[in-house]
Amino acid sequence: MSAHFHSKPAQERVIRPLPDQLISQIAAGEVIERPSAVVKELLENALDAGATQLTIRLEAGGVKRISISDNGCGIPPEQLPLALARHATSKIASLSDLENVMTLGFRGEALASIASVAQLTITSRSEGQPHAWQVSGHAPSQTTPASGAQGTVVDVQDLYFNTPARRKFLKSEQTEFGHCADVVRRIALARPDVQFTLTHNGKTIDHLQETSLEQRGAQILGNEFAQASLSLDETAGPLRLHGHVGLPTAARARADAQYFYVNGRFVRDKLLTHAMRSAYQDVLHGDRFPSYLMMLDIDPALVDVNVHPSKTEVRFRDGRAVHQFVFHAVSRTLSRTSATAQGAVPAPVPSASHALPWINARPRQGSLGVSQDTARYGALFADALTSNPAGASNSPAISSRARAIELDESEDEHPLGFALAQLHGIYVLAQNQRGLVLIDMHAAHERILYEQFKQSLDADAVQIQPLLIPVTFVADPVEVGTVEEHRDTIVALGFDIAVMSPTTLAVRAIPALLKNSDAQSLARDVLRDLREFGGSRVLIERRNDLLGTLACHTAVRANRLLTLPEMNSLLRQMEATERSDQCNHGRPTWIQLAMSDLDKLFLRGQ
C-alpha cells in the first residue's frame, strides 16, 4: 500500500505573510542548529561589546541551560527590547557597513532566533546606569530593574522546549558539551587578550587567563604543538598572515588541529585549506595532516563574510592573490626546517624509559667506489671538510679535549656537530655541544638530492612536449570557459589547450617532464585548480612526485659504509639544505639526545 500526500489544488493556494514567531523559528533552524551554535552567537556578541572577561556556564550539555556573562559595554535599558527584535543590530546600518564589517556579528537575528526556541533572559547594565535592567523573550517589550555589574548576562534555558522534533536530533549530553567546549576554545584561540572560564554542571572545565597568542595556543593545542611549531609573520599590501605552523614531523592522523582565522573570525574555507595543504605537499606524507594556528588580517572591503548563516565561509575579492600569499608565506616558513635555521626544532626525544641500542664506538669504515659511485655521490661528497680535524682522519679516536675545543668553536656554524660512527649501515652518530645526534643517512641524503633537483629544474624554463596526435575530449562549458579565461596561465604552465568547439577541448602539448602522464586527466586537474583557486599546484605536485622518486632511488642506500669525512660532509650539506629536518615523506631525518636525556637513561644523578 502506498502513501498518498494530499495538498490543495494550485488555484486554492493563497499567499499570506508568515507570523513573526514562525519567521524566527525558521531563522533559528539555520542559525541555531545545536547548543554550540547558541554559545558561538552569544560569545561573538560579547566580544563585539568589548568584553575582556567571559564566563560560560552550561548544564546538560547546554540543552538545559546556557548562561554567558561578560564585562562589556552593556545595553542601555531603552535598547533592550530592540535586542530581541529580528534584524535589529548596532553593528551595521547600511550596505557600505556590511561591505566593510569588522565585527563578528552583524545580522541582528541571533537573539530573536534563540528566543523563539528557548526561554531567554537578558540582564544588562551599561556605563553610567545605577543598576541593571532585564528583559525576557516571552515579553520583549517589558524591561524591569535588576541587580548586576556592568556588562551583560544572557541566560538561555530549555533549548527547543517548543520544537520537540528539533530536540530529538540532538546527541548525548557529553557530545553536545564537547561541541560547546570546542566553540569556546576556538574563539579563545583568536582572542588571547580575553579571559575565558567554562563550567559544566557546576564543574570548572577551562580557565584561560589573558596571555599571548603563543601561550594561548599551548594552553589549548598542547605543549607538543608549541614545541613542534614555527612562528610566522608576513605582510604584503593589505594582507598580513601571522601565527604558528606545525612541523611536518608533528603531523597528525586527523585534521583536528587546523585553525584558520580571517579578521579574527574562525573559517573553514576551501581556498585557504588548499593553500595550506599545498605548502606542506612535499614535506608531508599523503595521509597525514598538518597542525596550524593562522591569523589572516585583510582589508574588510576585500572579503565577503555574508556568505553562509554560520559565517564560517568567506569569499575573497581576489582569491588567487590570497591563495598565493598564504601558500608562499607558509612555504618560506617551512623551508627554514634545517639544523641551522633559526628556531629549528629536532625530532622529539625518545622517552628515557626506552633503552638505546648498543652503540659500537669502532665501526667498520669503508670507502665509496671511485667509478659510478663517485658520480652518484659526487654532489654530496665532493668536498671533505678541510676546516674540520675530524674530516682529515678516518679514525674516530680523537681526544676528548680536542673534540671539546672543536665543538666550542663550531657550535653556531655546525649545530649537527661532527660524526663519530655509523650504526648498522643506517644511522650516523654525531656529537655536538648538547649531546648525541642520530641521523638517518638515507632520509637525509634523499632530502638533499630532492632539493638540488628542484633548484636545478626551477632554474630552467618549462620545457614543452608537443603531442604527435592531439588528445581531444568532451568538456563542459565551465572547462571551456576556464581555458579561454586563463589562456596565458595555461601557456606559462607548459600546456597548449585549444578550444575546438563549444563542447570539445584538444591538448596539443604538455610539460616535457610529465610526458608519460595521461594528458586528458592532467588537463582536467589543471583546469579544475585554475577554476577554483586561480592557479594550479597539480603540475608541481606531479613534478615533485617524480623528483622524490628519483631522489629516493639515487640517495645513499642502507648498509653503505661511509668514511668519517663522508659522514661529516653529509652533516654539512644537511645544515645548508632547506627542509632538511624531514625527508620528502615527512619523517624526521635527525634527532637530538641531550646529555640530560642520556643521564636519565643511565639513572645518573638519581
C-alpha positions in Angstrom: 0.0 0.0 0.0 1.5 3.3 -1.0 1.1 6.5 1.0 -0.7 9.5 -0.6 0.0 13.1 0.4 -2.8 15.5 -0.3 -2.3 19.1 -0.9 -4.6 21.9 -2.0 -5.0 22.4 -5.8 -2.9 25.2 -7.1 -5.9 27.6 -7.6 -6.8 27.3 -3.9 -3.4 28.3 -2.5 -3.2 31.7 -1.0 0.0 33.7 -0.5 0.0 35.2 3.0 2.7 36.6 5.3 4.2 34.4 7.9 3.8 35.2 11.6 6.9 36.7 13.2 7.3 33.8 15.6 7.4 31.3 12.7 9.8 33.5 10.8 12.2 33.5 13.8 11.9 29.7 14.2 12.8 29.3 10.5 15.8 31.5 11.0 16.7 29.5 14.2 16.7 26.4 12.1 19.5 27.9 10.0 21.5 29.6 12.8 20.7 27.7 16.0 21.3 24.1 14.9 22.5 22.9 18.3 23.6 24.3 21.7 27.1 25.1 20.5 25.6 27.5 17.9 24.0 29.4 20.8 27.3 29.6 22.6 29.0 30.8 19.4 26.5 33.6 18.7 26.5 34.8 22.3 30.3 34.8 22.7 30.6 36.8 19.4 28.1 39.4 20.7 30.0 39.7 24.0 33.4 40.2 22.2 31.8 42.8 19.9 30.7 44.6 23.1 34.3 44.9 24.2 34.3 42.2 26.9 37.7 41.2 28.4 36.2 38.6 30.8 33.8 35.9 29.8 32.1 33.2 31.9 30.3 30.4 30.2 28.1 28.1 32.4 26.5 25.1 30.8 24.1 22.5 32.2 23.2 19.2 30.5 25.5 19.9 27.5 23.8 23.3 27.0 20.3 21.9 26.4 19.1 22.6 29.9 20.9 25.9 30.3 23.5 28.2 28.7 24.5 31.3 30.7 27.1 33.7 29.4 28.3 36.6 31.4 30.6 39.4 30.1 32.0 42.7 31.3 31.4 44.5 28.1 29.8 47.9 27.5 26.3 46.6 28.3 22.9 47.5 26.6 21.0 50.7 27.6 17.6 49.9 29.0 15.7 51.6 26.2 17.5 49.4 23.7 16.9 46.1 25.4 13.6 45.4 23.6 15.3 46.0 20.3 18.0 43.5 21.2 15.3 40.8 20.8 13.8 42.2 17.6 14.6 40.5 14.3 17.3 42.2 12.2 18.0 44.8 14.8 21.7 45.5 15.4 24.1 48.2 16.5 26.9 46.9 14.2 25.8 47.9 10.7 23.4 50.5 9.3 24.0 50.5 5.5 25.2 48.3 2.7 28.6 50.1 3.0 28.8 49.0 6.6 28.1 45.4 5.5 30.8 45.5 2.9 33.3 46.7 5.5 32.2 44.7 8.5 34.8 44.0 11.2 32.5 42.8 14.0 31.9 39.1 14.5 28.1 39.5 14.4 26.2 41.8 12.1 22.8 40.2 11.0 20.8 41.0 14.1 18.9 37.8 14.1 20.7 35.5 16.7 18.9 36.7 19.9 15.5 36.7 18.2 16.1 33.2 16.8 17.2 31.9 20.3 14.2 33.5 22.0 11.9 31.7 19.6 13.1 28.2 20.6 14.2 28.7 24.2 13.4 30.6 27.4 15.7 33.6 27.1 16.5 36.3 29.7 18.9 39.3 29.2 20.2 41.2 32.2 22.5 44.2 31.3 23.9 47.3 32.8 25.6 49.9 30.7 28.1 52.5 31.9 26.6 55.3 34.0 23.4 53.3 34.9 22.7 53.0 38.6 21.6 49.3 38.2 21.0 46.7 35.6 17.8 46.1 33.6 16.3 42.8 32.5 14.1 41.7 29.6 12.8 38.2 28.7 12.0 36.6 25.4 8.3 36.0 26.2 7.8 39.7 27.0 10.4 41.6 24.9 8.7 45.0 25.3 8.8 44.9 29.1 12.0 45.9 30.9 12.4 45.6 34.7 15.1 46.7 37.1 17.6 44.1 38.2 20.9 43.7 40.0 24.2 43.2 38.2 27.6 44.6 37.4 28.4 46.5 34.2 28.1 44.1 31.3 25.6 41.6 30.1 24.3 38.2 31.2 22.4 36.1 28.7 20.6 33.2 30.2 19.1 30.5 27.8 17.1 27.7 29.3 15.3 24.6 27.9 16.5 24.8 24.4 13.9 23.6 21.8 11.3 23.3 24.5 8.6 24.3 22.0 10.1 22.4 19.0 10.4 18.8 20.3 11.2 17.5 16.8 14.4 19.5 16.8 15.3 18.4 20.2 15.2 14.7 19.1 18.0 15.4 16.7 20.4 16.4 19.5 23.1 13.9 20.6 24.1 12.8 24.1 24.8 15.3 26.8 28.6 14.7 26.6 28.6 15.0 22.8 26.7 18.3 22.9 29.0 19.6 25.6 32.0 18.6 23.6 30.8 20.7 20.7 30.2 23.7 23.0 33.7 23.3 24.5 35.2 23.2 21.0 33.4 26.5 20.2 34.7 28.2 23.3 38.3 27.0 22.7 38.1 28.0 19.0 37.1 31.5 19.9 39.5 31.7 22.8 42.4 30.9 20.4 41.6 34.0 18.4 41.4 36.3 21.5 44.3 35.5 23.8 43.7 39.0 25.3 40.4 37.9 26.8 39.9 35.7 29.9 37.5 32.7 29.4 36.0 30.5 32.2 34.0 27.4 31.1 31.9 25.3 33.6 29.7 22.3 33.0 27.1 21.1 35.6 28.9 23.3 38.2 32.4 22.0 37.5 35.1 24.3 36.1 36.4 22.8 32.8 38.7 25.6 31.5 40.0 28.8 33.0 42.1 30.7 30.5 43.8 33.9 31.7 44.8 36.7 29.4 48.1 35.8 27.6 49.9 35.9 24.3 48.8 34.0 21.2 51.8 31.6 21.6 50.8 30.8 25.2 47.1 30.5 24.4 48.0 28.1 21.6 49.9 26.0 24.1 47.0 26.1 26.6 44.5 24.8 24.1 46.5 22.8 21.5 49.0 21.4 24.0 52.7 21.9 24.7 53.6 19.5 21.9 52.2 21.9 19.3 54.0 24.8 21.0 57.3 22.9 20.9 56.9 21.5 17.4 55.8 24.6 15.5 57.3 27.6 13.7 56.2 31.2 14.1 55.2 33.1 11.0 54.5 36.8 10.4 54.5 38.2 6.9 52.8 41.2 5.3 52.1 42.0 1.7 50.0 45.1 0.9 46.6 44.8 2.6 47.4 41.2 3.8 49.1 40.1 7.0 49.5 36.4 7.9 50.8 35.5 11.4 50.6 32.6 13.8 52.2 29.2 14.1 52.6 26.2 11.7 53.3 22.8 13.0 56.4 20.9 11.9 55.8 18.2 9.3 57.3 15.7 11.7 54.5 16.5 14.2 51.7 15.9 11.7 48.5 14.1 12.8 46.3 11.3 11.6 43.3 13.7 11.6 42.7 17.3 10.5 41.6 18.2 14.1 44.2 20.8 14.9 43.8 23.2 12.0 42.7 26.7 13.0 42.4 29.5 10.4 41.0 32.9 11.2 40.2 35.8 8.9 40.0 39.1 10.7 39.6 37.2 14.0 36.7 35.0 12.6 37.2 31.2 12.5 36.6 30.0 9.0 36.6 26.7 7.1 37.5 27.9 3.6 38.5 25.5 0.8 40.8 28.1 -0.8 42.8 28.6 2.4 42.8 24.9 3.2 44.1 24.2 -0.3 46.9 26.9 0.1 48.0 25.3 3.4 47.9 21.8 2.1 49.9 22.8 -1.0 52.6 24.5 1.2 53.1 21.2 3.0 52.8 18.9 0.0 56.4 18.0 -0.4 57.2 17.7 3.3 54.2 15.6 4.4 53.0 12.1 3.8 49.8 12.0 1.9 47.7 10.5 4.7 48.9 12.9 7.4 47.5 16.3 8.3 49.5 19.4 9.4 48.6 21.4 12.5 48.4 25.2 12.4 47.1 28.3 14.1 46.9 31.0 11.4 45.6 34.6 11.5 44.9 36.4 8.3 44.3 40.1 8.6 42.8 41.7 5.4 41.0 44.9 4.5 37.3 44.0 5.2 36.4 45.5 1.8 38.3 42.7 0.1 36.4 39.8 1.8 32.7 39.0 2.0 31.7 37.4 5.3 28.0 37.4 4.5 28.1 34.1 2.6 26.6 31.5 5.0 24.3 31.7 8.1 27.1 30.2 10.3 29.6 32.8 9.0 32.3 30.1 8.7 32.7 30.6 5.0 34.1 33.7 3.3 34.6 34.9 -0.3 37.7 36.9 -1.3 37.6 39.6 -4.0 40.9 38.3 -5.3 41.1 34.7 -4.2 44.1 33.9 -6.3 46.2 36.7 -4.7 45.2 35.5 -1.2 45.9 31.8 -2.1 49.4 32.6 -3.4 50.2 34.9 -0.5 49.3 32.2 2.1 51.0 29.4 0.1 54.3 31.3 -0.3 54.4 32.6 3.3 53.9 29.1 4.7 56.3 27.6 2.2 59.0 30.0 3.2 58.5 29.3 6.9 58.6 25.5 6.3 61.8 25.9 4.2 63.5 27.0 7.4 63.4 23.5 8.8 67.1 22.8 8.7 69.5 22.4 11.5 71.0 25.9 11.0 67.6 27.6 10.7 66.6 30.0 13.5 64.1 28.2 15.7 64.8 24.8 14.2 63.4 22.0 16.3 64.8 18.5 16.1 62.5 15.5 16.2 61.1 14.6 19.6 63.5 12.9 22.0 62.6 9.3 22.9 61.3 8.7 26.4 64.0 8.0 29.0 62.3 4.7 29.7 63.2 3.4 26.2 66.6 1.8 26.1 69.0 2.9 23.3 70.6 0.3 21.0 74.1 -0.7 21.9 76.5 1.8 20.2 79.6 0.4 18.6 82.3 3.0 19.1 84.5 1.5 16.5 82.5 0.7 13.4 84.0 -0.8 10.2 84.8 2.0 7.9 84.7 1.7 4.1 85.3 3.9 1.1 82.9 4.7 -1.7 83.9 3.3 -5.1 85.7 5.5 -7.5 83.7 4.9 -10.7 79.9 5.2 -10.8 79.7 5.7 -7.0 81.8 8.8 -7.3 79.4 10.2 -9.9 76.4 9.2 -7.9 77.5 10.7 -4.6 79.7 13.4 -6.1 77.3 16.2 -5.3 77.2 15.1 -1.7 80.8 14.1 -1.0 82.7 16.4 -3.3 84.5 18.2 -0.6 85.9 16.6 2.6 85.9 19.1 5.4 89.2 21.0 5.2 88.5 23.0 8.3 87.5 20.1 10.4 90.2 18.0 12.0 87.8 15.1 12.2 87.5 15.2 8.4 91.2 14.6 7.9 91.2 11.2 9.5 89.1 8.1 9.3 89.8 7.2 12.9 87.2 8.0 15.5 89.9 8.1 18.1 90.1 11.8 18.6 91.0 13.0 22.1 88.1 14.3 24.2 89.9 17.6 24.8 90.4 18.2 21.1 86.8 17.3 20.4 85.6 19.7 23.1 87.7 22.6 21.7 86.3 21.8 18.2 82.7 21.8 19.4 83.1 25.0 21.3 84.4 26.8 18.2 81.9 25.3 15.8 78.6 25.1 17.6 77.0 28.0 15.8 78.4 27.1 12.4 77.8 23.3 12.7 74.8 22.6 15.0 74.8 18.9 14.0 78.3 18.6 15.3 80.8 16.0 14.0 80.4 12.4 13.1 81.7 9.7 15.5 80.5 6.4 13.9 78.0 4.6 11.7 75.4 2.2 13.2 74.4 -0.9 11.2 75.0 1.0 7.9 71.8 3.0 8.5 72.4 5.7 11.1 75.2 8.3 11.6 76.1 9.1 15.2 77.4 12.6 15.8 78.4 14.6 18.8 77.6 18.3 19.4 77.6 20.6 22.3 74.2 19.4 23.6 75.0 15.7 23.4 74.3 13.0 20.8 72.8 13.4 17.3 71.4 10.5 15.4 70.9 10.9 11.6 69.0 8.6 9.2 71.6 8.9 6.4 69.2 7.7 3.6 66.4 10.0 4.6 68.8 13.0 5.0 70.5 12.3 1.6 67.2 11.9 -0.1 66.0 15.4 1.0 69.4 16.9 0.0 69.2 15.5 -3.5 65.5 16.3 -3.8 66.1 20.0 -3.1 69.0 20.0 -5.5 66.8 18.5 -8.3 64.1 21.1 -7.6 66.6 24.0 -7.7 68.1 22.7 -10.9 64.7 22.3 -12.6 63.4 25.7 -11.4 66.5 27.4 -12.9 65.4 26.3 -16.4 62.3 27.4 -18.3 59.4 24.9 -18.6 60.2 22.5 -21.4 57.2 21.7 -23.6 56.5 18.4 -25.2 54.2 18.7 -28.3 51.9 15.7 -28.8 52.1 13.9 -32.2 48.4 13.4 -32.0 46.4 16.0 -30.0 44.2 14.5 -27.3 40.7 15.6 -27.7 37.9 15.2 -25.1 34.4 16.3 -24.4 34.4 19.3 -22.0 31.6 21.1 -20.1 31.0 24.8 -20.6 32.9 25.7 -17.4 36.1 23.9 -18.5 35.9 25.6 -21.9 35.4 29.0 -20.2 38.3 28.3 -17.9 40.6 27.7 -21.0 39.5 31.0 -22.5 39.8 33.0 -19.3 43.2 31.6 -18.2 44.9 31.1 -21.5 48.2 32.9 -20.5 48.5 31.0 -17.3 47.9 27.7 -19.1 50.7 28.5 -21.6 53.0 29.5 -18.7 52.4 26.1 -17.1 53.7 24.4 -20.2 50.3 23.5 -21.8 48.8 24.1 -25.2 45.0 23.5 -24.9 42.8 24.6 -27.7 39.0 25.1 -27.9 37.8 23.0 -30.8 34.1 23.6 -30.3 31.7 24.7 -27.6 31.9 21.2 -26.1 35.4 20.0 -27.1 39.0 20.7 -26.0 42.2 19.5 -27.5 45.5 19.1 -25.6 48.3 19.7 -28.1 51.3 20.0 -25.7 52.1 19.2 -22.1 55.2 19.8 -19.9 58.1 17.6 -21.1 58.8 16.3 -17.6 55.3 14.8 -17.5 55.3 13.5 -21.0 54.3 10.0 -19.8 51.2 11.3 -18.0 47.6 10.9 -19.1 47.2 14.2 -20.9 43.4 14.3 -20.6 43.4 13.6 -16.8 46.3 16.1 -16.3 44.5 18.8 -18.3 41.2 18.3 -16.4 43.0 18.5 -13.0 44.8 21.7 -14.0 41.6 23.3 -15.3 39.8 22.4 -12.0 42.6 24.1 -10.0 42.6 27.2 -12.2 38.8 27.5 -11.8 38.7 27.1 -8.0 42.0 28.7 -7.0 43.2 30.9 -9.9 46.4 28.8 -10.2 47.4 25.2 -10.3 49.6 23.1 -8.0 48.8 19.9 -9.9 51.9 20.2 -12.1 54.2 20.9 -9.3 52.8 18.1 -7.2 53.3 15.6 -10.2 56.8 17.0 -10.8 57.7 16.7 -7.2 56.5 13.2 -7.0 58.8 12.3 -9.9 61.7 14.1 -8.3 61.0 12.5 -5.0 61.2 9.0 -6.6 64.4 10.0 -8.4 65.9 11.3 -5.2 64.9 8.1 -3.3 66.5 5.9 -5.9 69.6 8.0 -6.1 70.2 8.5 -2.4 72.8 6.6 -0.4 71.3 3.2 0.4 71.3 1.3 3.7 74.4 -0.7 4.6 76.6 1.6 2.6 79.6 2.1 4.8 80.8 5.7 4.9 84.1 7.2 6.0 84.1 9.9 8.6 84.8 12.7 6.0 81.8 11.4 4.1 79.6 11.4 7.2 80.7 14.9 8.1 80.1 16.1 4.5 76.5 14.7 4.8 76.0 16.7 8.1 77.4 19.9 6.5 75.0 19.6 3.5 72.1 18.9 5.8 72.9 22.2 7.6 72.9 24.0 4.3 69.7 22.5 2.8 66.2 23.8 3.3 63.6 21.5 4.8 66.3 19.0 5.7 64.8 18.3 9.1 62.5 15.8 7.4 62.5 13.6 4.3 60.1 14.0 1.4 57.5 11.9 3.2 57.6 14.0 6.5 59.7 11.5 8.5 62.4 13.1 10.7 66.0 12.9 9.4 67.7 13.5 12.7 67.0 13.6 16.5 68.9 15.2 19.3 69.6 13.4 22.6 70.8 15.9 25.1 73.3 14.9 27.9 70.4 15.2 30.3 68.4 12.6 28.3 71.4 10.2 28.3 71.8 10.8 32.1 68.2 9.8 32.6 68.7 6.6 30.6 71.6 5.6 32.9 70.0 6.9 36.1 72.9 9.3 36.6 72.4 11.8 39.4 69.4 9.9 40.8 
